[in-house]
Amino acid sequence: MMVLALVGKRTLRDESPRKQNPSDYATVVFLLISIFARMKILTLSLISNYRPGDSQAYRSQSFAPHHPIFGSLLAMKEIMAELPRDVNPQYIAIAIRRRFPHVGNVFYIDNWPFVAPMLVTASPSTAKQITQEHSLPKFPATRNFFRPIAGKYDLITMEGPLWKKWRGVFNPGFGAAHLTTLIPEIIEEALVFCDILRERAAFEDIFQLKPLTDNLTVDVIGKLVLNVNFNCQRTPHPMVSALRRQVQWLSIGTELNLWERWHPVRPLMHWYNARIMNAYINRALRERFEAYTQRPNDASNKSTIDRSIETYLNDLSNNSAAPQKTSSMDAATKELIAGQMKLFLFSGHDTTSASVCWSFYLLSKSLKDLDRIRAEHDKVFGNDLDRAPAMISEDPHILNQLPFTLAVIKETLRLFPVASSIRSGEPGFSVVAEDGRIYPTEECLVWSSPHTIQRSPDFWPHPDDFIPDRWLVQPGHELYPIKGTWRPFEFGPRNCIGQELALLEMKAVLVLAMRRFHFCMPYDEWDQLHPKKGPKHVAGERAYQALNGGPSEGMPCRVKLRNA
């Protein structure tokens, strides 16, 4: 960004006193140093050092609009000026792609020194190269981002044999076969959610939907991971509250605002929240360990934490010549397992919660699709709404008889993928674009951008439109999806471990809620009650994905009973 954009607009005529933010001076100094450095090394030396000088393929690489001193920062300033202040960074790549179409589906963004040079892969073939054909390691800053949640080790950034072992441990717990046994618990929580919506309908006021879906999904993931009921839908839970506070203080370390990047209070808040989380998780781990060792074949031993304990005991037995009964875990294993439990609680509820909100939102705007999903539910479950929960609990496979519901979910995830994959480039590894151009990855942050791929007109007719029929038409039809272009959970060995759970939860919630309630998302009323300056839409969409990963403004909602 330009210096003025970072320190604020202040003219000579502005004589009013102004308290300086410490980040103003730090940012200016930082930018001046970076400008001097650019003039010394010219431009993009981190990339050009690895280009064979006689290769036309390298010389014709694509870049976001580039300035010899400011790199891509000036272009980024133009982009950000047209977007809401709280917009999610996922929109940046597609905004560049649409504003500067000549960059194509693979291009560099040079925001150095704020962040390493970035290589965006925005086509299925190039995304496949870095996630499936050659799975690049996760970007180091990602580990720093998750450390306040998971501690020293987290499944997202683990590499090598350690990752393979623990991914193998947790995979069965998130597989379709095991999740089917948890359907009654999911239905139970979804019914509580419907009760709360019924209570909100009585008030006829506007409320934020996202906090309600957050509480629903954290109660579900709590049962899956820890075999506990947080009951957050009715009462705040200290562990969950600490987790959510911790999330608000997370930093990936690449923020342009240096005060936000190096906030002096952050370490204290991380320590405080981690202390609360660790005390609860360690107690739960100890209690589950005691229960498992006393009754290893008990039917209740089906949570993720139980499977971790089982693996630990099996390893202990296999590695000991004379296995002995143990009464506790060693400290290192306890720390690793506790970290993964916290990670699952975080990542397993926030993303699904946002997707539930967007599915309600999109259906509320498309009455014909709303009628179709309700008709499908009537056909499968009958007209008696009270029968559906028992039918699902008794026969979970009945949820597989809902093709249009699944189409709605997949189209929601196409328009609003909640995450993306950030990898580290490697010496000697290059991405080859469809046109044959070669993009070295060394010293680069390599970004596989599902949002850009899934809204690209190169791959999707009417890419910004909600069209569930894309997922129902036959091959050869104009709308039929191109292989590899739908990747909200990514592909390859590092794909999202919780994708089956997310789809299952969304199906259950849609079945129980869509025939009971009318949903309205009155953003116009909300904006009148909470006015703010600047752009409020992204590609014409008011419910854009915000910086926190969820829908903007927490998804303002008004709900009514259908029979009211």
DAPECOR-V463654 format. One record per pair of residues at least 24 apart in sequence whose C-alpha atoms are under 10 Angstrom apart, sorted by the first residue. I is the first residue (numbers start at 1). J is the second residue. D is the distance in whole Angstrom. If there is no record, write none. Layout:
i;j;d
I;J;D
I;J;D
This chain:
i;j;d
1;31;9
1;70;8
1;71;10
1;72;9
1;73;5
1;74;6
1;75;9
1;76;7
1;77;6
1;78;9
1;80;10
1;111;9
1;114;10
1;256;8
2;28;10
2;31;9
2;70;8
2;73;7
2;74;7
2;76;10
2;77;8
3;27;8
3;28;6
3;29;10
3;31;7
3;32;9
4;28;9
5;77;8
5;81;10
6;31;10
6;256;8
6;257;7
6;258;10
7;257;9
21;259;8
22;258;9
22;259;7
23;257;7
23;258;6
23;259;5
23;260;8
23;261;9
23;262;9
23;263;9
24;257;9
24;258;8
24;259;8
25;258;10
25;259;10
26;257;9
26;258;7
26;259;8
27;256;8
27;257;7
27;258;6
27;259;8
28;258;10
30;113;9
30;114;9
30;258;9
31;70;9
31;113;8
31;114;9
33;113;10
34;69;9
34;70;9
34;112;8
34;113;6
34;114;9
35;68;10
35;69;6
35;70;7
35;71;10
35;113;9
36;69;8
37;69;9
37;113;9
38;68;8
38;69;6
38;70;8
38;71;9
38;112;9
38;113;9
39;68;8
39;69;6
39;70;10
40;69;10
41;69;10
42;68;7
42;69;8
43;67;8
43;68;6
43;69;7
43;70;9
43;71;7
43;110;9
43;112;10
44;68;9
44;69;10
44;71;8
44;108;10
44;110;7
44;112;9
44;117;8
46;112;10
46;116;9
46;117;8
46;442;8
46;443;7
46;444;8
47;108;10
47;110;10
47;117;8
47;439;9
47;440;7
47;441;8
47;442;7
47;443;7
47;444;8
48;440;9
49;442;10
50;427;9
50;428;9
50;439;10
50;440;7
50;441;9
50;442;8
50;443;10
51;438;9
51;439;9
51;440;8
55;437;10
55;438;9
56;437;8
56;438;9
57;432;10
57;435;10
57;436;7
57;437;5
57;438;6
57;439;9
58;436;10
58;437;7
58;438;6
58;439;7
58;440;8
59;437;9
59;438;9
59;439;10
60;437;7
60;438;9
60;439;10
61;103;9
61;106;9
61;107;7
61;108;8
61;433;10
61;437;6
61;438;7
61;439;7
61;440;10
62;102;8
62;103;5
62;104;7
62;105;9
62;106;7
62;107;5
62;108;7
62;109;9
62;119;10
62;437;9
62;438;10
62;439;9
63;100;10
63;102;9
63;103;6
63;104;9
63;106;8
63;107;5
63;108;5
63;109;6
63;110;8
63;118;10
63;119;9
63;120;10
64;93;10
64;96;7
64;97;9
64;99;10
64;100;8
64;101;10
64;102;9
64;103;6
64;104;10
64;106;10
64;107;7
64;108;6
64;109;5
64;110;8
64;120;10
65;96;9
65;100;8
65;102;10
65;103;8
65;108;9
65;109;8
65;110;9
66;108;10
66;109;8
66;110;8
66;111;10
67;110;9
70;110;9
70;111;8
70;112;9
70;113;10
71;109;8
71;110;5
71;111;6
71;112;7
71;113;10
71;117;10
72;108;9
72;109;6
72;110;5
72;111;6
72;112;8
72;117;10
73;109;9
73;110;7
73;111;6
73;112;9
73;114;10
74;111;9
75;99;10
75;100;10
75;109;10
75;110;10
75;111;10
76;109;9
76;110;10
76;111;8
80;535;10
81;534;9
81;535;8
82;534;8
82;535;6
82;536;9
82;537;9
82;538;8
83;534;8
83;535;6
83;536;7
83;537;7
83;538;6
83;539;9
84;533;9
84;534;6
84;535;5
84;536;5
84;537;7
84;538;8
84;542;10
84;544;9
84;546;9
84;547;10
84;552;10
85;533;9
85;534;8
85;535;8
85;536;9
85;546;9
85;547;9
86;535;10
86;536;9
86;544;10
86;545;9
86;546;6
86;547;5
86;548;8
86;552;8
86;553;10
87;535;10
87;536;9
87;537;9
87;538;8
87;544;7
87;545;6
87;546;5
87;547;5
87;548;9
87;549;9
87;551;10
87;552;8
88;418;10
88;544;8
88;545;6
88;546;5
88;547;4
88;548;7
88;549;7
88;550;9
88;551;10
88;552;9
89;545;9
89;546;9
89;547;7
89;549;9
90;416;10
90;417;9
90;418;9
90;419;8
90;420;8
90;449;7
90;450;9
90;451;6
90;452;8
90;545;8
90;546;9
90;547;9
90;549;9
91;449;9
91;451;7
91;452;8
91;538;8
91;539;10
91;544;9
91;545;8
91;546;10
92;449;10
92;451;10
92;452;9
93;120;7
93;121;9
93;122;8
93;447;9
93;449;7
93;451;8
93;452;6
93;453;10
94;120;10
94;122;9
94;449;9
94;450;10
94;451;7
94;452;5
94;453;8
94;454;10
94;455;8
94;456;8
95;452;9
95;538;9
95;539;9
96;452;10
97;122;9
97;452;8
97;456;9
98;452;10
98;456;9
98;457;10
104;433;9
104;434;10
104;435;10
105;433;8
105;434;9
105;435;10
105;452;9
105;453;8
105;456;9
105;458;9
106;431;9
106;432;9
106;433;7
106;434;9
106;437;9
106;438;10
106;439;8
106;447;10
106;448;10
107;433;9
107;439;8
108;439;9
108;441;10
108;444;9
108;445;10
108;446;9
108;447;10
109;444;10
109;445;10
110;444;10
111;254;10
111;256;10
112;254;10
113;254;9
113;256;10
114;253;9
114;254;6
114;255;7
114;256;6
114;257;9
114;258;9
115;141;10
115;253;8
115;254;6
115;255;8
115;256;9
115;444;9
115;445;8
116;254;9
116;424;10
116;443;7
116;444;6
116;445;6
116;446;10
117;441;9
117;442;10
117;443;7
117;444;5
117;445;6
117;446;9
118;422;10
118;423;10
118;424;10
118;425;9
118;441;9
118;443;9
118;444;5
118;445;5
118;446;6
118;447;7
119;422;10
119;423;10
119;424;10
119;425;9
119;431;9
119;439;8
119;440;9
119;441;7
119;444;6
119;445;6
119;446;5
119;447;6
119;448;9
120;422;10
120;444;10
120;445;8
120;446;6
120;447;5
120;448;6
120;449;7
120;452;9
121;431;8
121;432;10
121;433;9
121;446;7
121;447;6
121;448;5
121;449;6
121;450;9
121;452;9
121;453;9
122;433;10
122;447;9
122;448;7
122;449;6
122;450;7
122;451;9
122;452;6
122;453;5
122;454;9
122;456;9
122;485;9
123;433;9
123;434;9
123;448;9
123;449;8
123;450;9
123;452;8
123;453;6
123;454;9
123;456;9
123;458;9
123;459;9
123;484;9
123;485;7
124;434;10
124;448;9
124;449;10
124;450;9
124;453;7
124;454;10
124;459;9
124;482;9
124;483;8
124;484;5
124;485;5
124;486;9
124;487;9
125;431;10
125;432;9
125;433;8
125;434;8
125;483;10
125;484;8
125;485;9
126;431;6
126;432;7
126;433;6
126;434;8
126;448;8
127;421;9
127;431;9
127;446;10
127;447;9
127;448;6
127;449;8
127;450;9
127;453;9
127;484;9
127;485;9
127;487;10
127;490;9
127;491;9
128;431;10
128;448;9
128;484;8
128;490;9
128;491;8
128;492;8
129;430;9
129;431;7
129;432;8
129;433;10
129;448;10
129;492;10
130;421;10
130;422;10
130;423;8
130;424;10
130;425;9
130;429;9
130;430;9
130;431;8
130;441;10
130;446;8
130;447;9
130;448;8
130;492;9
131;421;9
131;423;9
131;448;8
131;490;8
131;491;7
131;492;6
131;493;8
131;494;7
131;495;9
132;490;9
132;491;7
132;492;4
132;493;7
132;494;9
132;495;10
133;492;8
134;429;9
134;492;9
135;423;9
135;424;10
135;491;10
135;492;8
135;493;8
135;494;8
136;422;9
136;423;6
136;424;6
136;425;7
136;426;8
136;429;9
136;441;10
136;446;9
136;494;10
137;422;9
137;423;6
137;424;6
137;425;8
137;426;9
137;446;10
137;494;10
138;421;8
138;422;6
138;423;4
138;424;6
138;425;9
138;445;9
138;446;9
138;494;10
139;421;9
139;422;6
139;423;5
139;424;5
139;425;8
139;444;9
139;445;7
139;446;8
139;447;9
140;252;9
140;422;9
140;423;8
140;424;7
140;445;9
141;251;9
141;252;6
141;253;7
141;254;8
141;422;9
141;423;10
141;424;10
141;445;10
142;251;9
142;252;6
142;253;9
142;421;10
142;422;8
142;423;9
143;252;8
144;250;9
144;251;8
144;252;7
144;253;8
145;247;9
145;249;10
145;250;6
145;251;6
145;252;5
145;253;8
146;247;9
146;250;8
146;251;9
146;252;8
146;339;10
146;343;8
146;346;10
147;250;9
147;270;10
147;339;9
147;343;10
148;243;10
148;246;7
148;247;9
148;249;9
148;250;7
148;251;10
148;267;9
148;269;10
148;270;6
148;271;8
148;273;9
148;274;7
148;339;10
148;342;10
148;343;10
149;243;8
149;246;7
149;247;8
149;250;9
149;270;9
149;273;9
149;274;7
149;277;9
149;278;10
149;338;10
149;339;7
149;340;9
149;341;10
149;342;6
149;343;6
149;344;10
149;345;10
149;346;8
150;274;9
150;278;10
150;335;9
150;336;8
150;337;9
150;338;8
150;339;4
150;340;6
150;341;8
150;342;6
150;343;6
150;344;9
150;346;10
151;274;9
151;278;10
151;335;8
151;336;8
151;338;9
151;339;6
151;340;9
151;342;9
151;343;9
152;335;8
152;336;8
152;339;8
153;335;8
153;336;6
153;337;9
153;338;10
153;339;7
153;340;8
154;336;8
154;337;9
154;338;10
154;339;7
154;340;6
154;341;10
154;342;10
154;343;7
154;344;10
155;336;10
155;339;9
155;340;7
155;343;8
155;344;9
155;494;9
155;497;10
156;340;9
156;343;9
156;494;8
156;495;10
156;496;9
156;497;10
157;423;10
157;494;9
163;494;10
164;493;9
164;494;10
165;311;10
166;308;9
166;311;9
166;336;10
166;337;9
166;340;9
167;493;9
167;494;9
167;497;8
169;304;9
169;307;7
169;308;7
169;310;9
169;311;7
169;312;10
170;225;10
170;303;10
170;304;7
170;305;9
170;307;7
170;308;8
170;311;10
170;340;10
170;497;8
171;304;9
171;497;7
171;498;9
172;304;9
172;307;9
172;497;10
173;224;8
173;225;9
173;302;8
173;303;7
173;304;6
173;305;9
173;306;10
173;307;8
173;308;10
173;497;9
173;498;9
173;501;10
174;224;9
174;225;10
174;303;10
174;304;8
174;497;7
174;498;6
174;499;8
174;500;7
174;501;7
175;497;8
175;498;8
175;499;9
175;500;7
175;501;8
176;499;10
176;500;6
176;501;8
176;504;9
177;500;10
178;224;10
178;302;8
178;303;10
178;501;10
179;224;8
179;302;10
179;396;10
179;500;8
179;501;7
179;504;8
180;393;9
180;395;9
180;396;6
180;397;8
180;500;10
180;501;9
180;504;9
181;302;9
181;393;9
181;396;8
182;220;9
182;223;9
182;224;8
182;302;9
182;303;10
182;393;9
182;396;9
182;501;10
183;220;10
183;389;10
183;392;8
183;393;6
183;394;9
183;395;9
183;396;6
183;397;10
183;501;10
183;504;8
183;505;9
183;508;9
184;389;8
184;390;8
184;392;8
184;393;5
184;394;8
184;395;10
184;396;8
185;219;9
185;220;7
185;223;8
185;224;9
185;229;10
185;393;9
186;216;9
186;217;9
186;219;9
186;220;6
186;221;9
186;223;9
186;224;9
186;389;10
186;393;9
186;501;10
186;504;9
186;505;7
186;508;7
186;509;9
187;220;9
187;388;10
187;389;6
187;390;9
187;392;8
187;393;7
187;505;9
187;508;7
187;509;8
187;512;8
188;220;9
188;389;8
188;393;9
189;215;10
189;216;6
189;217;8
189;218;10
189;219;7
189;220;7
189;229;10
189;231;9
189;233;8
189;508;10
189;509;9
190;216;7
190;217;9
190;219;10
190;220;9
190;389;9
190;505;9
190;506;10
190;508;7
190;509;6
190;510;9
190;511;10
190;512;7
190;513;8
191;216;10
191;389;8
191;508;10
191;509;9
191;512;7
191;513;9
192;216;8
192;231;10
192;233;7
192;234;9
193;217;10
193;233;7
193;234;10
193;509;9
193;512;9
193;513;9
194;509;9
194;512;7
194;513;6
194;514;10
194;516;8
194;517;9
195;513;10
196;233;8
196;234;9
197;513;9
197;516;10
197;517;8
197;558;10
197;559;7
197;560;8
197;561;9
198;516;9
198;517;8
198;559;8
198;560;8
198;561;7
199;559;10
199;560;10
199;561;10
200;557;10
200;558;8
200;559;7
200;560;8
200;561;10
201;517;9
201;518;9
201;519;10
201;558;7
201;559;5
201;560;5
201;561;7
201;564;10
202;559;9
202;560;8
202;561;9
202;564;10
203;558;9
203;559;9
203;560;9
204;557;10
204;558;7
204;559;7
204;560;7
205;556;10
205;557;8
205;558;6
205;559;8
205;560;10
206;520;9
206;521;9
206;522;8
206;523;10
206;525;9
206;526;8
206;555;10
206;556;6
206;557;5
206;558;5
206;559;8
207;521;10
207;522;10
207;526;9
207;554;9
207;555;8
207;556;6
207;557;5
207;558;7
207;559;9
208;357;10
208;521;9
208;526;10
208;553;7
208;554;5
208;555;5
208;556;5
208;557;6
208;558;9
209;353;9
209;354;9
209;356;10
209;357;7
209;360;10
209;521;9
209;551;9
209;553;9
209;554;6
209;555;5
209;556;6
209;557;6
209;558;9
209;559;10
210;350;9
210;353;7
210;354;7
210;355;10
210;356;9
210;357;6
210;358;10
210;550;8
210;551;8
210;552;10
210;553;9
210;554;5
210;555;6
210;556;8
210;557;9
211;350;10
211;353;9
211;354;10
211;357;10
211;554;7
211;555;9
212;353;8
212;357;10
212;554;10
213;349;9
213;350;9
213;352;8
213;353;5
213;354;8
213;355;9
213;356;7
213;357;7
213;509;10
214;349;6
214;350;6
214;351;9
214;352;8
214;353;5
214;354;8
214;356;10
214;357;10
215;240;9
215;349;8
215;350;9
215;353;8
216;349;8
216;352;10
216;353;8
216;505;10
216;509;10
217;345;9
217;348;8
217;349;5
217;350;7
217;351;9
217;352;7
217;353;6
217;354;10
217;356;10
217;502;9
217;505;8
217;506;10
218;344;10
218;345;7
218;346;8
218;347;10
218;348;8
218;349;5
218;350;8
218;352;10
218;353;9
219;345;9
219;349;8
220;345;10
220;348;9
220;349;8
220;501;10
220;505;9
221;303;10
221;304;10
221;341;10
221;344;8
221;345;6
221;346;9
221;347;10
221;348;6
221;349;6
221;501;9
222;303;9
222;304;10
222;341;9
222;342;10
222;344;9
222;345;7
222;348;9
222;349;9
223;302;10
223;303;7
223;304;9
223;345;10
224;302;8
224;303;5
224;304;6
224;305;9
224;344;10
224;345;9
224;348;10
224;501;10
225;302;9
225;303;5
225;304;5
225;305;6
225;306;8
225;307;10
225;340;9
225;341;6
225;342;9
225;344;7
225;345;7
225;348;9
226;281;9
226;284;7
226;285;8
226;288;8
226;302;9
226;303;6
226;304;7
226;305;6
226;306;8
226;341;7
226;342;10
226;344;10
226;345;9
227;284;9
227;288;9
227;300;8
227;301;8
227;302;8
227;303;6
227;304;8
227;305;8
227;306;9
228;284;9
228;303;9
238;273;10
238;276;8
238;277;8
238;280;9
239;273;9
239;274;10
239;275;10
239;276;6
239;277;5
239;278;9
239;279;9
239;280;7
239;281;8
239;342;10
240;276;10
240;277;8
240;280;10
240;342;10
240;345;9
240;346;9
241;273;9
241;276;9
241;277;9
242;269;10
242;270;10
242;272;8
242;273;5
242;274;8
242;275;9
242;276;7
242;277;6
243;270;10
243;273;7
243;274;8
243;276;9
243;277;7
243;342;8
243;343;10
243;345;9
243;346;7
244;273;9
244;346;8
244;350;10
245;269;8
245;270;9
245;272;10
245;273;7
245;274;10
246;270;6
246;271;9
246;272;9
246;273;6
246;274;8
246;277;10
246;346;10
247;273;10
247;346;8
247;548;9
248;548;8
249;273;10
274;342;10
277;338;10
277;339;10
277;342;8
278;335;9
278;338;8
278;339;9
278;342;9
280;338;10
281;334;10
281;335;10
281;337;10
281;338;6
281;339;9
281;341;8
281;342;8
282;334;8
282;335;9
282;337;10
282;338;7
282;339;10
284;338;9
285;309;9
285;328;10
285;329;9
285;334;8
285;337;9
285;338;7
285;341;9
286;327;10
286;328;7
286;329;8
286;334;9
289;313;10
289;327;8
289;328;7
289;329;8
290;326;10
290;327;7
290;328;8
293;325;9
293;326;8
293;327;8
293;328;10
294;327;10
304;337;10
304;340;10
304;341;8
304;344;9
305;337;8
305;338;9
305;340;9
305;341;7
308;333;10
308;334;10
308;337;7
308;338;10
308;340;10
308;341;10
309;333;10
309;334;9
309;337;9
312;337;10
344;497;10
344;498;9
347;496;10
347;498;9
348;496;10
348;497;9
348;498;7
348;499;9
348;501;8
348;502;8
349;498;10
349;502;9
350;418;9
350;548;10
350;549;8
350;550;8
351;417;9
351;418;6
351;419;8
351;502;8
351;549;7
351;550;8
352;413;10
352;418;9
352;498;9
352;499;9
352;501;9
352;502;6
352;503;8
352;505;8
352;506;8
352;550;10
353;502;9
353;505;9
353;506;9
353;550;8
353;551;10
354;413;10
354;416;9
354;417;10
354;418;8
354;545;9
354;549;8
354;550;5
354;551;7
354;554;9
354;555;9
355;409;8
355;412;7
355;413;7
355;416;7
355;417;8
355;418;8
355;502;9
355;503;10
355;506;8
355;550;8
355;551;9
356;409;9
356;412;9
356;413;10
356;502;9
356;503;10
356;505;9
356;506;6
356;507;9
356;509;8
356;510;8
357;412;10
357;506;10
357;521;10
357;543;10
357;550;8
357;551;7
357;554;9
357;555;7
357;556;10
357;557;10
358;409;9
358;412;7
358;413;9
358;415;9
358;416;8
358;543;8
358;544;9
358;545;10
358;550;9
358;551;7
358;555;8
359;408;7
359;409;7
359;410;10
359;411;9
359;412;6
359;413;9
359;416;10
359;506;9
359;510;8
360;408;10
360;412;9
360;510;8
360;513;9
360;514;8
360;518;9
360;519;7
360;520;9
360;521;9
360;555;10
360;557;10
361;412;9
361;519;8
361;520;8
361;521;7
361;543;8
361;551;10
361;555;8
361;556;10
361;557;9
362;408;9
362;411;10
362;412;7
362;415;10
362;465;10
362;466;7
362;467;10
362;521;10
362;543;10
363;408;8
363;412;9
363;466;9
363;514;9
363;518;10
363;519;9
363;520;10
364;514;10
364;518;8
364;519;6
364;520;6
364;521;8
365;466;9
365;519;9
365;520;8
365;521;9
366;466;8
366;467;9
369;404;9
369;405;10
369;408;8
369;466;9
369;467;9
369;468;8
369;469;10
370;408;10
370;514;8
370;515;9
370;518;10
371;514;10
371;515;9
372;404;8
372;405;9
373;402;9
373;403;9
373;404;6
373;405;6
373;406;10
373;407;10
373;408;8
373;510;9
373;511;9
373;514;8
373;515;9
374;404;10
374;405;9
374;510;9
374;511;8
374;513;10
374;514;7
374;515;6
374;516;10
375;404;10
375;515;9
376;401;9
376;402;7
376;403;9
376;404;7
376;405;8
376;511;9
377;401;9
377;402;8
377;404;10
377;405;9
377;510;9
377;511;7
377;512;9
377;514;9
377;515;8
378;511;10
378;515;9
381;511;9
383;515;9
385;511;9
385;512;8
385;513;10
385;515;8
385;516;8
386;512;9
388;508;10
388;511;8
388;512;7
389;508;9
389;511;9
389;512;7
392;508;8
392;511;10
396;504;10
396;508;10
399;504;8
399;507;7
399;508;8
399;511;9
400;504;10
400;507;9
402;507;8
402;511;9
403;471;9
403;472;8
404;468;7
404;469;8
404;471;8
404;472;8
405;468;9
405;506;9
405;507;7
405;508;10
405;510;8
405;511;8
406;468;9
406;471;8
406;472;10
406;503;8
406;504;10
406;506;9
406;507;7
407;467;9
407;468;5
407;469;7
407;470;8
407;471;5
407;472;7
408;466;9
408;467;8
408;468;5
408;469;8
408;470;10
408;471;8
408;506;10
408;507;10
408;510;10
409;468;8
409;471;10
409;502;10
409;503;7
409;506;7
409;507;8
409;510;9
410;468;8
410;470;9
410;471;8
410;486;9
410;488;9
410;503;9
411;454;10
411;465;9
411;466;7
411;467;7
411;468;6
411;469;9
411;470;8
411;471;8
411;486;9
412;466;8
412;467;9
412;468;8
413;451;10
413;454;9
413;486;9
413;487;9
413;488;6
413;489;9
414;450;8
414;451;8
414;453;9
414;454;6
414;455;8
414;463;9
414;464;10
414;466;9
414;485;9
414;486;6
414;487;8
414;488;7
415;450;10
415;451;7
415;452;10
415;454;7
415;455;7
415;463;8
415;464;7
415;465;8
415;466;8
415;467;10
415;486;10
415;488;9
415;544;10
416;450;9
416;451;7
416;454;9
416;455;9
416;488;8
416;543;10
416;544;8
416;545;7
416;549;10
416;550;9
416;551;9
417;449;10
417;450;7
417;451;6
417;452;10
417;454;8
417;486;9
417;487;8
417;488;5
417;489;8
417;545;9
417;549;9
418;450;9
418;451;8
418;488;7
418;489;9
418;545;8
418;548;10
418;549;6
418;550;8
418;551;10
419;449;9
419;450;8
419;451;8
419;487;10
419;488;7
419;489;8
419;490;9
419;496;10
419;549;8
420;447;8
420;448;6
420;449;6
420;450;6
420;451;8
420;487;9
420;488;8
420;489;8
420;490;8
421;446;8
421;447;6
421;448;5
421;449;7
421;450;8
421;488;10
421;489;9
421;490;8
421;494;9
421;495;9
422;446;6
422;447;5
422;448;6
422;449;9
423;447;6
423;448;8
448;487;10
448;490;9
449;487;9
449;488;9
449;490;10
450;485;8
450;486;7
450;487;6
450;488;6
450;489;9
450;490;8
451;486;9
451;487;9
451;488;8
452;485;10
453;484;9
453;485;6
453;486;8
453;487;8
454;481;10
454;484;10
454;485;6
454;486;6
454;487;8
454;488;9
455;485;9
455;486;10
456;485;9
459;483;10
459;484;10
459;485;7
459;486;10
460;485;9
464;539;8
464;540;9
464;541;9
514;562;9
515;561;9
515;562;7
515;563;10
516;559;10
516;560;9
516;561;6
516;562;6
516;563;8
517;559;6
517;560;6
517;561;5
517;562;5
517;563;8
517;564;9
518;558;8
518;559;6
518;560;5
518;561;6
518;562;6
518;563;10
518;564;10
519;557;7
519;558;6
519;559;5
519;560;7
519;561;9
519;562;10
520;556;8
520;557;6
520;558;5
520;559;6
520;560;8
521;555;7
521;556;6
521;557;4
521;558;6
521;559;9
522;555;9
522;556;6
522;557;6
522;558;7
523;552;10
523;553;9
523;555;8
523;556;6
523;557;8
524;556;10
525;556;9
526;553;9
526;555;10
526;556;7
526;557;9
527;553;9
527;556;10
